[in-house]
Amino acid sequence: MRTIDKKFEEYKQIQVQAPSDLEGRLRDALQYVPVKHRKVSKTVVWISSAVAALILMVGAYEYPALAYYFNKVSLNSLSFAEVMEQGVGQRVDKSLTLNDGTVLTINGVIADDNVFRMYYTIDRPAGTEYSDDDFLRYSFDQVQGFLTHSKSLGGGGSPGKDKSQFIGENEFEPVSPFARTLTLVFNEWLDNGEKVSYSISFDFEANKAMKSIIKEKLSESIAVDKGTIHYDYITASPTSTIVKGHYELEEYPRFSGETKLYVNGIEVGRTRAEAHNPDFSLQFDPFPTDHIQSIELVLDNFEGYHKINEPISLASPSDRSVKVGDEKLWIRSVTKTRTGYDIVIARKQFTFLETDNLAIQAGGKTVSVASISEERPWTLNNGNILWEQTYSFNTEDIPEFLICDGYQYIKTYNKKISIPVDRRK
């Protein structure tokens, strides 16, 4: 959907001396941050929002660069105990007791430049079994700390050792590397509709954090029919790979298309952009290997535009397909009505005729469309489904040609950009 300057290499230990007044100066200056959606238990849906963080600060502190070598085991599929076996993550084991006796325990956290992930357990009072309503009432709000205000990116989980326990994980925006203490704000919605907020704070240990494997600024772009897609940054971490960019298009696209990521010629994943015009973000799985020889992004498809230069004949309708550019249009019928003529046209689901100048030629005159119906499905004999609409025209003359400027559709581009792996900071 979150460095090319570095291959997977052994992190070197770095000694960092922070001035004693650094925190105060930074606070004054900066007053006041496939996520891949994992399967959620059928009986549990989580209302998202924040959790805690890690990392260094104050005095002389050591930032050991993770004795972590990225391996082929995806952290996304592991429990926290298994994550710890991989040699990463910080154990927290900090609990918060709610007013009704329910206990929230933060088991541990891991962090990188893409996400902050919290592993937690919720235990209902002894002898109490959870229900759907029990867990819908809880939500993570945010994680606060020095220069940190991290929002939830979502998460999931499943029942634990018995029916009174839930084991979950939740991801958040990255936290500041200067936070020493993080505070999770946790909400509970009571039966009367009121919200009760709790907070739980814990220390963060810098030497347990994970850093990005690859973090690189890009200057790559791909031309599409109505502009250019620019790729600005790539961050590959042990939890995910995120590519960020922006659009320079004539208009915001109806659909973002599909992009694939290849590492050493092997497809890591494919995704569609999460966009906030004009910016977008692509999130993929983590790299599958620590030996990087090539990284490629392939724009498989994206919104396209085809200009229709010639009028389309309406002489012999009856579910007749007409090839127009890469797509087909089906002229289903031309029917006389009390006020003129109705023309039924079918097309693929994500093909859209431009309607601003849609018209017909009839009796030597150009007649603009008077009304357009809602789209409706048309099921073919082979099981495929097309989408049809009725276009009405006020004229007594028999329609001869359909006039349309063009159509938007999902176009196959299959354009590739290669990201160099030999850059170094």
C-alpha positions as CSV (number, residue, x, y, z in Angstrom):
1,M,0.0,0.0,0.0
2,R,4.5,3.0,4.5
3,T,18.2,2.4,1.9
4,I,18.7,2.3,-1.6
5,D,21.6,4.1,-0.1
6,K,22.3,0.8,1.8
7,K,22.2,-2.8,1.0
8,F,21.4,-5.1,3.9
9,E,24.6,-4.7,5.8
10,E,25.7,-5.0,9.3
11,Y,24.8,-1.9,11.3
12,K,27.8,-0.3,13.0
13,Q,27.6,0.8,16.6
14,I,27.4,4.5,16.9
15,Q,28.0,6.5,20.1
16,V,25.9,9.7,20.3
17,Q,26.3,12.4,22.8
18,A,23.2,14.6,23.3
19,P,23.6,18.0,24.9
20,S,21.9,18.0,28.3
21,D,19.5,20.9,27.2
22,L,18.7,19.3,23.8
23,E,15.2,18.2,24.8
24,G,14.3,21.6,26.1
25,R,15.6,23.4,23.1
26,L,13.9,21.1,20.7
27,R,10.6,21.3,22.6
28,D,10.7,25.1,22.5
29,A,11.5,25.1,18.8
30,L,9.1,22.4,17.7
31,Q,6.2,22.7,20.1
32,Y,3.3,21.1,20.7
33,V,3.8,10.8,12.7
34,P,-0.3,-4.5,1.8
35,V,-0.6,-0.4,6.5
36,K,-1.1,-3.7,5.7
37,H,-4.4,-4.9,6.9
38,R,-4.2,-8.2,8.7
39,K,-7.1,-10.6,9.1
40,V,-9.3,-9.7,12.1
41,S,-11.1,-12.4,14.1
42,K,-14.7,-12.6,12.9
43,T,-15.9,-11.7,16.3
44,V,-13.6,-8.8,16.7
45,V,-13.5,-5.5,14.9
46,W,-11.2,-2.8,16.2
47,I,-11.8,0.9,16.0
48,S,-8.3,2.1,15.3
49,S,-6.0,4.7,17.0
50,A,-2.6,5.0,18.5
51,V,0.0,3.4,20.6
52,A,3.4,3.9,21.9
53,A,7.0,4.2,20.9
54,L,10.6,4.0,21.5
55,I,14.0,5.5,21.2
56,L,16.8,7.5,22.6
57,M,17.5,10.7,24.4
58,V,19.6,12.7,26.9
59,G,23.1,12.4,28.1
60,A,25.4,9.9,26.7
61,Y,23.5,7.1,25.1
62,E,24.4,4.4,22.8
63,Y,22.5,3.7,19.6
64,P,23.6,0.1,18.7
65,A,22.6,-0.4,15.2
66,L,20.5,-3.5,15.6
67,A,22.2,-6.7,15.6
68,Y,19.4,-7.4,13.2
69,Y,20.1,-8.9,9.8
70,F,17.0,-8.9,7.6
71,N,16.0,-12.4,6.9
72,K,13.4,-14.2,4.9
73,V,11.0,-14.6,7.8
74,S,8.3,-11.9,7.6
75,L,7.7,-10.3,10.9
76,N,4.1,-9.6,9.9
77,S,3.1,-13.2,10.4
78,L,4.8,-13.7,13.8
79,S,3.5,-13.4,17.3
80,F,5.5,-11.1,19.7
81,A,7.2,-14.1,21.3
82,E,8.3,-15.2,17.8
83,V,9.4,-11.7,17.0
84,M,11.6,-11.7,20.1
85,E,13.1,-15.0,18.9
86,Q,14.2,-13.1,15.7
87,G,16.2,-10.8,17.9
88,V,14.1,-7.7,17.5
89,G,11.6,-5.7,19.4
90,Q,11.3,-4.4,22.9
91,R,9.5,-6.2,25.7
92,V,7.2,-3.9,27.7
93,D,4.9,-6.0,29.8
94,K,3.0,-2.9,31.2
95,S,-0.6,-3.3,32.2
96,L,-3.6,-1.0,32.7
97,T,-6.7,-2.0,34.6
98,L,-10.0,-0.5,33.5
99,N,-12.9,0.4,35.8
100,D,-14.7,-2.9,35.2
101,G,-11.6,-5.0,35.9
102,T,-10.6,-5.6,32.3
103,V,-6.8,-5.6,31.9
104,L,-5.0,-4.2,28.9
105,T,-1.4,-5.3,28.7
106,I,1.2,-3.9,26.3
107,N,3.4,-7.0,25.7
108,G,6.0,-5.4,23.4
109,V,6.7,-3.0,20.6
110,I,8.8,-2.8,17.4
111,A,9.5,0.3,15.4
112,D,11.0,1.4,12.1
113,D,10.8,4.3,9.7
114,N,7.4,3.0,8.3
115,V,5.4,2.0,11.3
116,F,5.3,1.6,15.1
117,R,3.7,-1.7,16.0
118,M,2.3,-2.7,19.4
119,Y,1.5,-6.2,20.6
120,Y,-1.1,-6.3,23.3
121,T,-3.4,-8.5,25.3
122,I,-6.9,-7.8,26.7
123,D,-8.1,-9.9,29.6
124,R,-11.7,-9.7,30.7
125,P,-12.4,-10.3,34.4
126,A,-12.1,-14.0,35.5
127,G,-15.1,-16.0,34.4
128,T,-16.2,-13.5,31.8
129,E,-16.4,-14.4,28.2
130,Y,-15.9,-11.7,25.6
131,S,-18.5,-10.9,23.0
132,D,-18.5,-8.8,19.8
133,D,-19.8,-5.8,21.8
134,D,-17.1,-6.1,24.4
135,F,-14.3,-5.4,21.9
136,L,-16.2,-2.9,19.8
137,R,-16.3,-0.7,22.9
138,Y,-12.5,-0.3,23.0
139,S,-10.4,1.9,20.8
140,F,-6.8,3.1,20.6
141,D,-6.7,6.9,20.4
142,Q,-3.1,8.0,20.0
143,V,0.5,7.6,21.2
144,Q,2.0,10.8,22.7
145,G,5.5,11.6,23.6
146,F,8.3,14.0,23.0
147,L,7.8,15.2,19.4
148,T,5.3,12.4,19.0
149,H,1.6,12.3,18.1
150,S,1.2,9.1,16.3
151,K,-2.2,8.0,14.9
152,S,-3.4,4.5,14.5
153,L,-3.1,2.7,11.2
154,G,-5.3,-0.3,12.2
155,G,-4.7,-3.8,13.3
156,G,-6.3,-7.0,14.3
157,G,-6.0,-10.1,16.4
158,S,-7.7,-13.3,17.6
159,P,-9.0,-15.0,20.8
160,G,-6.2,-16.0,23.2
161,K,-5.8,-18.9,25.6
162,D,-9.5,-18.8,26.6
163,K,-12.7,-17.0,25.8
164,S,-11.9,-14.2,28.2
165,Q,-8.7,-13.1,26.4
166,F,-8.0,-11.3,23.2
167,I,-4.5,-11.1,21.7
168,G,-3.9,-8.4,19.1
169,E,-1.5,-6.1,17.4
170,N,-1.9,-2.5,16.1
171,E,0.2,-0.3,13.9
172,F,0.7,3.4,14.2
173,E,2.5,6.2,12.4
174,P,6.2,6.3,13.2
175,V,7.3,7.8,16.5
176,S,10.0,10.3,17.1
177,P,13.5,8.9,17.7
178,F,13.9,11.4,20.5
179,A,11.0,10.1,22.7
180,R,12.1,8.3,25.9
181,T,8.6,7.8,27.4
182,L,5.5,7.1,25.4
183,T,1.9,7.4,26.5
184,L,-0.9,5.4,24.9
185,V,-4.3,6.9,25.2
186,F,-6.9,4.2,25.2
187,N,-10.7,4.7,25.0
188,E,-13.7,2.7,26.3
189,W,-17.3,3.5,25.2
190,L,-19.7,2.8,28.1
191,D,-23.2,1.3,27.7
192,N,-24.6,4.8,28.3
193,G,-22.7,6.2,25.3
194,E,-20.1,8.0,27.3
195,K,-16.4,7.7,26.5
196,V,-13.8,7.1,29.2
197,S,-10.2,7.7,28.4
198,Y,-7.3,5.9,30.0
199,S,-3.5,6.4,29.5
200,I,-0.6,4.1,30.1
201,S,3.0,5.2,29.8
202,F,6.2,3.1,29.4
203,D,9.9,3.6,28.7
204,F,11.4,3.0,25.3
205,E,14.8,1.4,24.8
206,A,16.6,2.7,21.8
207,N,18.8,-0.3,21.3
208,K,15.7,-2.5,20.7
209,A,14.4,-0.4,17.8
210,M,14.6,-1.4,14.2
211,K,15.8,1.0,11.5
212,S,15.0,1.1,7.8
213,I,17.0,-1.2,5.5
214,I,16.6,1.2,2.6
215,K,15.6,4.8,2.7
216,E,16.1,6.8,-0.5
217,K,14.9,9.9,-2.2
218,L,13.9,9.2,-5.8
219,S,13.6,11.2,-9.0
220,E,11.7,8.8,-11.1
221,S,8.5,9.3,-13.1
222,I,6.2,7.6,-15.6
223,A,4.1,9.4,-18.2
224,V,0.4,8.5,-18.5
225,D,-2.3,9.8,-20.8
226,K,-3.2,12.8,-18.8
227,G,0.0,13.7,-17.1
228,T,2.8,12.3,-15.1
229,I,3.2,10.0,-12.0
230,H,6.3,11.0,-9.9
231,Y,7.9,8.6,-7.4
232,D,9.6,10.6,-4.6
233,Y,10.8,8.3,-1.8
234,I,11.2,4.6,-1.0
235,T,11.5,3.3,2.5
236,A,12.1,-0.5,3.0
237,S,12.0,-1.7,6.6
238,P,11.6,-5.1,8.2
239,T,7.9,-4.6,8.5
240,S,7.0,-3.1,5.1
241,T,8.1,-1.3,2.0
242,I,6.5,2.1,1.3
243,V,6.9,4.2,-1.9
244,K,5.6,7.8,-1.8
245,G,5.0,10.1,-4.7
246,H,2.7,12.6,-6.3
247,Y,0.5,13.1,-9.4
248,E,0.8,15.9,-12.0
249,L,-2.4,15.2,-13.9
250,E,-5.0,17.2,-15.8
251,E,-7.5,16.0,-13.2
252,Y,-7.5,13.7,-10.2
253,P,-7.8,10.0,-11.4
254,R,-11.0,8.1,-10.8
255,F,-8.9,5.0,-9.9
256,S,-5.2,4.7,-9.1
257,G,-4.4,1.6,-11.0
258,E,-2.0,-1.2,-9.8
259,T,1.7,-1.1,-9.2
260,K,4.0,-4.1,-8.7
261,L,7.3,-4.2,-6.8
262,Y,10.1,-6.6,-7.9
263,V,13.2,-7.4,-5.9
264,N,15.9,-9.4,-7.8
265,G,13.3,-10.0,-10.5
266,I,10.8,-11.6,-8.0
267,E,7.5,-10.0,-7.4
268,V,7.2,-8.9,-3.8
269,G,3.7,-7.6,-4.1
270,R,1.2,-5.5,-5.9
271,T,-0.9,-2.7,-4.6
272,R,-3.2,0.3,-5.4
273,A,-2.3,3.8,-4.1
274,E,-3.7,5.3,-1.0
275,A,-4.0,8.9,-2.2
276,H,-4.5,12.4,-0.8
277,N,-4.5,14.5,-4.0
278,P,-1.9,15.1,-5.3
279,D,0.2,12.8,-3.0
280,F,0.0,9.0,-2.9
281,S,1.5,6.1,-1.0
282,L,2.1,2.5,-2.1
283,Q,2.6,-0.1,0.5
284,F,4.2,-3.5,-0.1
285,D,5.4,-6.5,1.9
286,P,9.0,-6.4,3.3
287,F,11.9,-7.4,1.0
288,P,12.3,-11.2,0.9
289,T,16.1,-11.3,1.0
290,D,19.1,-9.4,2.3
291,H,21.0,-9.7,-0.9
292,I,19.7,-6.9,-3.1
293,Q,20.7,-6.9,-6.8
294,S,17.8,-5.0,-8.3
295,I,14.7,-3.1,-7.3
296,E,12.0,-2.3,-9.9
297,L,8.5,-0.7,-9.8
298,V,6.1,-1.6,-12.6
299,L,3.0,0.5,-13.3
300,D,0.8,-2.4,-14.5
301,N,-2.3,-0.2,-15.1
302,F,-3.6,3.2,-14.4
303,E,-6.4,5.5,-15.6
304,G,-6.1,6.1,-19.4
305,Y,-7.9,8.3,-21.8
306,H,-8.9,7.6,-25.4
307,K,-10.0,10.4,-27.7
308,I,-12.7,9.4,-30.1
309,N,-12.1,11.1,-33.4
310,E,-14.8,9.6,-35.6
311,P,-18.6,9.4,-35.0
312,I,-19.9,5.9,-34.1
313,S,-22.5,4.5,-36.4
314,L,-26.0,3.7,-34.9
315,A,-27.3,2.2,-38.1
316,S,-27.6,-1.4,-37.0
317,P,-28.0,-1.7,-33.2
318,S,-28.9,-4.9,-31.4
319,D,-26.2,-5.8,-28.8
320,R,-23.6,-4.9,-31.4
321,S,-20.1,-4.3,-30.1
322,V,-18.0,-1.6,-31.6
323,K,-14.2,-1.5,-31.1
324,V,-13.1,2.0,-30.1
325,G,-9.5,2.2,-29.3
326,D,-8.6,-0.5,-26.7
327,E,-12.1,-0.9,-25.5
328,K,-15.5,-2.1,-26.9
329,L,-18.8,-0.3,-26.6
330,W,-22.1,-2.3,-27.0
331,I,-24.9,-0.4,-28.8
332,R,-27.7,-2.4,-27.3
333,S,-30.7,-0.6,-28.8
334,V,-32.0,2.6,-30.4
335,T,-35.7,3.0,-29.5
336,K,-38.3,5.6,-30.4
337,T,-40.0,7.2,-27.4
338,R,-42.7,9.8,-26.9
339,T,-40.2,12.6,-26.7
340,G,-37.5,11.4,-29.0
341,Y,-35.1,8.4,-29.0
342,D,-33.4,6.4,-26.3
343,I,-30.0,4.8,-27.0
344,V,-28.8,2.0,-24.6
345,I,-25.0,1.7,-24.5
346,A,-23.1,-0.9,-22.5
347,R,-19.4,-0.9,-21.5
348,K,-17.0,-2.4,-19.0
349,Q,-17.4,-1.4,-15.4
350,F,-14.5,1.1,-15.3
351,T,-14.9,2.5,-18.7
352,F,-16.7,5.9,-18.7
353,L,-17.9,7.9,-21.7
354,E,-17.3,11.6,-21.5
355,T,-20.8,13.2,-21.4
356,D,-20.1,17.0,-21.5
357,N,-20.4,17.1,-25.3
358,L,-22.2,13.8,-25.9
359,A,-24.6,14.1,-28.8
360,I,-26.0,12.4,-31.9
361,Q,-26.3,13.3,-35.5
362,A,-29.9,13.0,-36.7
363,G,-31.5,14.5,-39.8
364,G,-28.4,16.5,-40.6
365,K,-28.4,18.1,-37.1
366,T,-26.4,17.7,-33.9
367,V,-28.6,16.9,-30.9
368,S,-27.1,17.0,-27.4
369,V,-28.1,14.3,-24.8
370,A,-31.1,15.3,-22.8
371,S,-30.7,12.9,-19.9
372,I,-28.7,9.9,-18.8
373,S,-29.9,7.0,-16.6
374,E,-28.1,5.4,-13.7
375,E,-25.9,2.6,-14.7
376,R,-27.2,-1.0,-14.3
377,P,-25.6,-4.4,-14.8
378,W,-26.1,-6.4,-17.9
379,T,-25.1,-10.1,-17.4
380,L,-23.8,-11.9,-20.5
381,N,-24.4,-15.5,-21.3
382,N,-20.8,-16.3,-20.4
383,G,-21.3,-14.9,-16.8
384,N,-19.4,-11.7,-17.4
385,I,-21.1,-8.5,-16.4
386,L,-21.2,-5.2,-18.3
387,W,-22.7,-1.9,-17.3
388,E,-25.3,-0.2,-19.4
389,Q,-27.0,3.2,-19.4
390,T,-29.8,4.8,-21.3
391,Y,-29.1,8.1,-23.1
392,S,-32.2,10.1,-24.1
393,F,-32.3,12.6,-27.0
394,N,-35.2,14.9,-27.9
395,T,-35.5,14.6,-31.6
396,E,-38.0,13.3,-34.1
397,D,-35.2,12.3,-36.6
398,I,-33.7,8.9,-36.6
399,P,-30.2,8.9,-34.9
400,E,-27.4,8.1,-37.3
401,F,-24.2,8.6,-35.4
402,L,-23.1,8.9,-31.8
403,I,-20.7,11.8,-31.1
404,C,-18.4,11.6,-28.1
405,D,-15.1,13.3,-27.2
406,G,-13.6,10.2,-25.6
407,Y,-13.7,7.8,-22.6
408,Q,-11.7,7.1,-19.5
409,Y,-10.7,3.5,-18.7
410,I,-8.2,1.3,-16.9
411,K,-5.4,1.2,-19.3
412,T,-2.5,-1.4,-19.4
413,Y,0.7,0.6,-19.2
414,N,3.3,-2.1,-18.1
415,K,5.9,0.7,-17.6
416,K,8.9,0.0,-15.5
417,I,11.4,2.1,-13.5
418,S,14.5,0.7,-12.0
419,I,15.7,1.9,-8.7
420,P,19.6,1.8,-8.4
421,V,20.8,-0.2,-5.4
422,D,24.4,1.1,-5.5
423,R,23.6,4.6,-4.1
424,R,25.2,5.5,-0.8
425,K,24.6,8.3,1.6
